[in-house]
């Protein structure tokens, strides 16, 4: 038998190791992390391989769970965008009130009818499963193609419902423990809890904002100070009114997120990493102590509860909460079938089971815990499997309004390419941090978004979704790769396109590179953009026969530095990842070429010269019309652009 200290050490180390391993598995296979966390926890816990024992922590486990939930909800409140809440205000309010009541009553009835548990325990189960949670919704949204208002509503509901469901479960538990308690006493307790959490959370948030803006604190110390404030706020709220700490944590996060301070990015990064670690540890510990036999004993009754909750109760709650004037039937159906339960449901179920066992209700505690974890596993699995399927069934993936391309970097090349994309039926958006460059973009009636290319908020304002095409077209290779990594990790964009003057060798050596190289690499954008602005180059789209595509391949091989294929078109969709051997697969190509090779192109493709000539004439006309705005539309020379990018980096730091 292990010494108690050794058992505690083994449990904590195993929780960290297994939690990070589960996160790696989830990242590799693009799954919500909750699934591998639950599987590893149950497999390696006392009911499995017995590699660790959460029971060795004793009452410390409850403390760890409480503090962990506080950190998670603070990070969730910090990520909530108040301006986006206004877009779904009515729907969100109804989901948090009407939807919560429908889910509570419906889940309680299902549990009582199919499993036979007593009504008080069934009511507790219904309260617990009202929550969804950002820990499972946010990763799911990276793989879900849906309108922005649907995504905003799902994430906002997950953030706001956690404290509501936890408080509701607390009051049901108090009703069970103190049977016969008058409703007036419960109402007073509820008001006291709400006031305590709101006031203390807001006060702590104000102090945190002052700490963020203080020049006397470095970034690392500033983040730690805010963490200490969070934990102190949680403790003080719990001492004043039990269960008010989780509400105070979320209100503190909301208060901090309401500031326009530029210091939010380091704080979000720090809290995001801390939250991933906390979630990993908590899920391993909570799932490790779960009695697997309790889930097995539920049998078909438990399965019917889960099916009814997923296919009947949740859709009913959404359709009763979201007005038809706010969202279409398809949008409400997608929301109704997307409701995974997460860490807060697991934590509240485990803490409730501990208190029920202390009251001598062992059987009710075991059934409650098993049923909640069954709901967590089933809803997460269902939502994960349906995330790529539902949008396709409902037609969101083929919605013309979702044909969006974001071009990072404002200069002549990006403006020309944006206009071509618009002509082909795509919505182009240009991003840049220099206002004078965006003035030239707007002059061409192309949407321009000012903002830092390294800030996810910029892409939110540009309407970036998982199915959006992103082209990093700045003069800085490192910044372009950074943009590609950002949109891939934060938004789930699978193949961002980058323009690189000196592409790393590993990008070309991978069998399936996650980055697409524009023009097959070695694309000197400053040079080409300067030539476009001066009328010495042209960018146009050509419709070609098979023979003409073959002839064009020969021309490109002989003039690789003067003529470059930017993208091919298939069924109206641009393909930027090209190699010369595949040009025959496309009937339409977008070509970037110098005028001094125009005659060669015309002579070798004499059977179809009119498109080339038309493209050349259009480019020359464009040159004359833009003569007065050359300085704004032309990209700076490469050294100047790099110096400017480095200057912005230093300013941001």
N, C-alpha and C positions, 0 to 999 in steps of 0.2 A: 504493500500500500504506500502511495506517495505521501510525503510530508505535506501538510496543508500549503506551505509556502511554495513548494515545488508544483503542486497541483494548480495553484493560482497562476504561477508563472507559465506553466505549460498551456493552460487555457487561454491566457491573453496572447501569447506568442502564436499559438495555433489559430486564434481568431484573426489576427493581423495577417498571417501568412495565407490562410485559406481565403480570406476576404479579398486580398490583392490578386490572388490566383483566379478567383471568380471574376473579378473586374477585367483581367486580361482575356479570359475566355469570352466574356461578353463583348469586349472590344473587337476581338478577332472575328467572331461570328455575327456581330452586329445584333446582339440581343439585349433586351433590358437586363441589367445586371442582377435583378432580383431572382431570376430563374436559376442561374448557376450558383448564386449565394445560398438559396434554399436547398438546392440539391447537395452541395458540398457540406453544408451545415448538418443536414439530416444524415448524410452518408458517413461523416466522420465523427458525429456526436455519440453520446452514450448508447443510443439505439442502433448505431451502426458499428463503425470500427473502433469506437471509444478512444479516439486520439485526444480528446479533451472533454472536460466535464464542466458545463456552465454552473452546475450546482456548487462547485468549489468556491465560487465567488460569494455565495450566501446573499445577504441583503445588499451587498455592494452592486449586484447585478441590477437591482431596481434603481439605484442611484445613477449607474451608468446609462440605463435606458432613459431616465428622465432628462439628464443633461444632453444626451445624444439627440433626443427629439427636439430640445430647445435649439440646438445648433442647426438642425435640419430646417426647422420652421423659420429661423432667422434668415438663413440663406435663401429660403423660398420667398420670404417677404422682400428681401433685397433684390431678387430677380424680377419681381412683379413691376410692370410698367404701368404707372397710374394713368398715363394718357391713353393707353390701349384699353384700359378698363372702361373708359367712357364709351367706347365703341360697342361694348357688349353689356352695358350697365344693367338694362332691364332683364335681359336673359340671365345674367349672372345672379342678380338679386333673386329672381324666381327659382333658379336652381338651388340656391343656398337656403331657401325657405320652403317653397312648395316641393321642390325635388327632394330635399332632405326628409320631409315628412312622408312623402310617398315611399321613398326607399326604406325608411325606418319601419313603417307599418307593414309594407309588403314583405320585407325580409323577415320581420318577426313572425308574420302569419305563416310564411313558408317553413320556417324552422319549427314552429309549433305543430303545424299540420303534418309534416312529413317525418320529423324525428321524434315528436312527442315530448320534447323538453317543456318544462313549465313556462308559463307566460312571462314571469319576471326575467328568466334567463334568455328567453326568446327575444324580449324587448332589448336586453343588453346586446345580444348578437346583432339585432337590427341597427342599433345605434352605432356599433363599431364599424359595420360595413357600409355606412353612409359615406365614409371617406374614400377618396381615390389617392391623391398624393403626387407631388411634383417629382418624387424620386423615381416613379415608374412612368409618369406621363411625359416628362421632358425627354428622356431617351427615346420614347416611342415616337414622339413628334418628329425626330430626326429622320424617320423612315416613313412618315405618313404624308402623302400628297393630299393637301386639303386647302381650301380658302383660308386666308389669314384670320378672318373672324372666327372660324371654327377652331383653329389652332389656339387663338387667344383665349377663347371661352374655355377650352379644355384645360389649358395651363392655369388660367385664373381660378377656375373651380377647384383644381387640385390644390392650389396654394391656400385658398380661403376655407375650404371645407374641412381641412385637417383639424384646426382648433375647434371648429363647431362640432364635428363628430366626436372628438375626444372629450369635450365638455359635456355633450349629451350623454355619452357613455358613463361619465363620472356621476351625473345626477341619477341615472338609472341604477348604478351600483349603490349609490347612497340610499335610494329607495328600497333596494333589496336588503341592505344591511340594517336600515332603520325602518322596518316595515311599520306602516301606520303613520309615518311622518306626514303632516298636513301640507297641502299644496302651497299654502301661503308661506310656510317656512322654506320650502324649496325655492319659491319665487324670490324671497329675500336673499337666499344664498346665491342664486343665479345673478341677481343684480350686483351683489357685492363682488362676485367673481369677475363679472364683465367690467365693472368700474375699476377694480384693482388692476387687472391686466392691461386695460386701455391706458389708464393714467400713468402707471409705472413704465409701460412700454414706450409711450410717447416721450416721457421725460428722459428715459435712457437714450432714446434715439436722438433727441436734441443734443445731449451731452456728447454722443458719438459723432455727430456732425461737427461740433466745435473741435473735437479731437482730430478729426480728419483734416480740418482746415488749419490746424496749428502747425506753424513752421518749426516749432521746437521739437517735434517728433519725426524721426525717420520713418520710412515706409514700413519696415519690419516691426518696429516698436509700436507704430500707430495701429497696425492690425492686431497686435497682441493686446493693446489697451482696449480696443473695441471688443475683443473676445472676453476680456476680464469684465467689462461693463455688461456684456450679455449674460454671463454667468451670475454676476451680482444681481442683475435685474431679475433673473429667473428665481434666484434664491429668495430675494425680498418679497416677490409676488407670492411664492409658495408659502412663506411664513405668514403673510397677511390673509391669503385665501387659497386653500389647496386647489390645485389644477388650474390656477390662473397664470402660472408660469409660462405655459405653452402659448396662451393668448398674448402675454406680454412680449414674448420672443418674436412673434410674428409682427406685432404692432411696431416694435423697435426696428425690425427690418424694413417695414413699409415706410416708416419715418425717414430712415436713412436713404432709402431709394428715391424719396421725393426731392432730394437735393440735386442741384445741377452741378455739383462739384465734380471736377475732372479726376479727383482722387478715388472715385468709386471703382475704377478698373482694377487697381492693385488689390483693393479690399475684396471685390468679387472673385478674383483669381485665388486669393488666399482662402476665403471661405468656401469656395467651390472645391478645392483640394481637401480641405478639412472635412467637408461634408461627405465626400466620397469615402474617406477613411472611416468616418463615424458610421455611415450606413453599412459599410463592409463588415465592421466589427459587430455591430448590433444584429444584423441579419444572421451572421454565423452563430452568435451566442443564442439568439432566440430560437432559431430553427434547430440548433443542436440539442436544446432541452426539450424539444417537442416529442411527445409520445406517438410514434408512428402507428402503433396499434389503435390509437384512438381515432385516427383518420380511417383506417381500414374497417373499423367496426361501424362506421357511418353507412357504408355500403351504398345501396341504391338510393336510400333516403337522402343521404348527403348529396349525391349526384343530382337528384331532382331539385333540391334547394338551390344548387349552383346554377342549373339550367334555367330555372324560373327567375333567378336574380338577373342573369345575363340577358335573357331573351324576352322577358316580360316586364319585370319591375323597373329596370333601368330605362328601357325605351319609353315606358309609360311615364316615368318621372320627367324625362326630357320633353316629350310631346306636350305634357301638361304645363311645363315651365317656360318653354321657348315659344313666343308667339309666331304664327305663320308669317306675319309681316316682317319679322326680323331675319328669319332664315327659311330656306326652302325645305321641302320634305326630305330631300336627299341629304342636306346638311344636318338636319336634326337626326336622321337615321344614323349617320356616321357618328355623331356625338353619342347617341343612345347605345351604340354597340362598342363604344370605346370607353371603358371605365375600369382599368386595372387597379387593384388595391395594393398598397405599399407598406412602408416601414411603420407608419403611424398605426395602421390597423393591427399589424403584428405586435407592436409594442403595447398598445392599449389592451389587446387580447391577453397577452402574457401577464401584464400587471393586474388585470381584472381576475384572471385565473388564480393568481397568488392570493388576492383578497378573498375570493370565494372559498378557497381551501382553508383560509384562516377562519371562515365562518362555519366550517364543517361540511361545505357543499362540494365534496370532491368530485362526485359524478358530474354535476353540472359544470364544474370548472374544466374537466377533461373534455366533455362534449363541446363546450363553447370554444375552447382553444383549437380543437381539431377541426371544427366546422369553419372557423375563421381562416385557418391556414389552408384549408381546402379551397375556400373562396379565393384566397390570394393566389394560389398556384393556378387555379382554373382560369381566373380572369386575366392574369398576366400572360398565360399561354395563349388563350383565345385572342387577346388584343394583339399579341406579337404575330400570330399566324395571319390575322385578318388585316394587319396594317398595310401590306402590299396588295391585298386582294380587294378590300372594300372600295378604295378610291377608283380602282379600275372598273368594278361592277357599277359604281354609281356615276361613272363618266367624268370624274375630276381630272384624270390623267390626260383626257383628250379635249379638255376645255380650252377653246381658243384664247381665252383671257390669261391662261397660264403659260403662253408662249413668250417667255420673258428671258432677256439676255442682259446681264450686267457687265459693263466694260469699265474696268478700274484704270483711270488715267485719261485725262482730257488732252487731246492733241489732234492733228489733222487725220492721222490714220484711224483713230477710234471714232472720229466724227464721220469719216467716209464709210467705215464699216457699219456704224450704227444706222446710217441712212439706208444702206443696202439691206440690212436686217429688217428695218421698218417696211421697205418695199416688198419684202417677201412675207409680210404678215406677222412679224415678231415685234414685241414691245421692247425697245432698247432703252436702257438707263445707263448714263455715264456718271461715274463717281470720281471726285477729285477734291483735294483739300485746298486748292488755290482758286479763289473766287474769279480772278480775271480769266482763267482758262475756261471756266464754266460759262462765262458770258458768251464766248464763241460757240459753245455747244448749244445754248439756248437760242442763239441767233439762227441756227439751222433747224429749229423746232424739234430738238431732241431733248428728252427729259434729263435734267442734270440734278444730282444730289450732292451737296457739299458735305464733306466729312472725312475723318481719318480712316484710311484703308485698313488700319489695324484694329479698329473698334467694331465689335459686332453690332452695336447700335446703328452704325451707318448702313449696314446691310438690311437691318430690320426696316429702316425708313425707305430703303429701295425696294422693299417687297420681296426679298430673297426667300425662296422656298427650296425644298429638296430637289425639285425638278427644274430649277432655274439653271441656265447656263451662265457660267462666270468666266470672264476673260481678264486676266491680269496683264495689263498693257503699259505698265510704267517703264521708265528708263532704268530702273534699279532691279537687277536680277534677284537679289536677296529679298527685296520687298515683294516681288511677284510670287516667289515661292512661299513667303510668309502668308500672303493673301490666300494662296491655294490651300495651305494647311489649315488656315482659319475657317474658311467656308466648308471645308471637308469635315472638320471635327465639330464645329459649332452648329452647322446647318445640314450636314449629311449630303452635301453635293459630291457626287461620286467621281466625276472626272472634270475638275476645273482645268481651264486652258491657260497656259502661261506663255508669254513671249520672252525668250531668253537670248541674250547676245552670246553668252558663253555657258551653254547647258552642261551640268555635271554629267560625267560618263555614266553614272549609275542609272540616270533616267532612261537612257537608251538601251541599257543592258538588261533591264527587267523584262520578263516575259509579258507581264500585264501591268504596265506602269499606271499608277493612280493619277498621275499628272499627264495631261495631253499637251504636247509641244506645238505651238503655233508655227506653221510653216516649216515643220520638222527641225526646229532649233536654228541657232545662229542667225536669228532675225534681228537686224540692226534697226530697231524702231526709230531712234533719233534721225538716222540718215533717211529712211523711207518717208517719215513724216515731214521732214524738211522738203524733200523732193515733191511730195504731194502738194504741199502748200505753195510751192513755187511753180507748179504745173509741169514738172519734169517727170512725173510718174502718174499712173492712173490705177484705180481699183474698180473693177467692174465684174459683173456676173455674166457668164456665157453659157448658152445652151448648145451642146455639142453632140454630134453623132459619134458612133464608135470609131469610125475612121479618123474623125477630127481629133478625138481624145488621144488616139494613138499618135497622130502627128504632133499634138501638143506635147506629149511626153518627150519626143525627140528634141523639140525646141527647148524645153525646160532643162534637159540634160546638157545642152550646149550653152545655155544661158542661165545657169543655176543662181548666179548672183544678181541677175537683172530681171528675172521673172520667177515669181513664187506663187504657188497655189495656197490660198488661205483656207478655203473650206470647200467641201463637196456637198451637194444637196440630194437628199433622198426623201421623196414624199413630203417635200416642203420643210424638211428638218436639216439644219446645218450639221456637218460632221467635220470637226476641226482636227481630228487625229488622222492624218493622211500619210501615205507613202506613195511614191510614183507608180508602183506596180498596181495600185488599186484605182487609178484614175478612170480606167475603163468601166468601173462599176457605177460611175456617176454620169448622168445626162446633163448636169448643170454644175459649173465650177465658178468660184469667185477667185479672180486672178489679180495679183499685184505685179505691175510691170513698169519698167522704164520706157519712156517714149523712144529712146534710141534703138530699142529692139522691136518697135512697132512694125516697121516695114518687113522685118523677117517673119514676124507672126502672120502678117497679112499675106505675104508671098507663099508661105508653106501651108497656109490654111485658106487658099484662094477660093475654095468652094463655098466658104461661109464667112466672108469678110465683113458683112454688113454690121454684125454685132460688135466686132472689134472696132470698126470705124466709128460706130455710134458711141461706144464707150469712150474712145479717144476724144471725139468732139465734145461730149459731155464734160470730160475732165478739163478740156481747154476752156470751155465756157465757165466752168467752176473757178478756174484760175483767175479769169477776168473779174468775176463777181466778188471774189474774195481778196482782191488786191489790197483793199484798205484795211483788212483785218489779219494780215500775215503774221504780225507780231503776236497776236493772241491765239491763233490756231496752230502755229508751228510749235513743235516741241523743242525745248532747249537742246543744245548740243549735249553729248553724253557726259562729259566732265561736269558741266554746269548742273545737269539734272541730278547727277549723283551727289554733288555738293548740297543741292537743295534738299534732297531726300534725307541726307545725313543731318542737315540742319533741323529738319522737322523732327527727326528721331531724338536729337538732343533736347529740343524744346519740349517734346512730350515727356522725356525722362525727368 
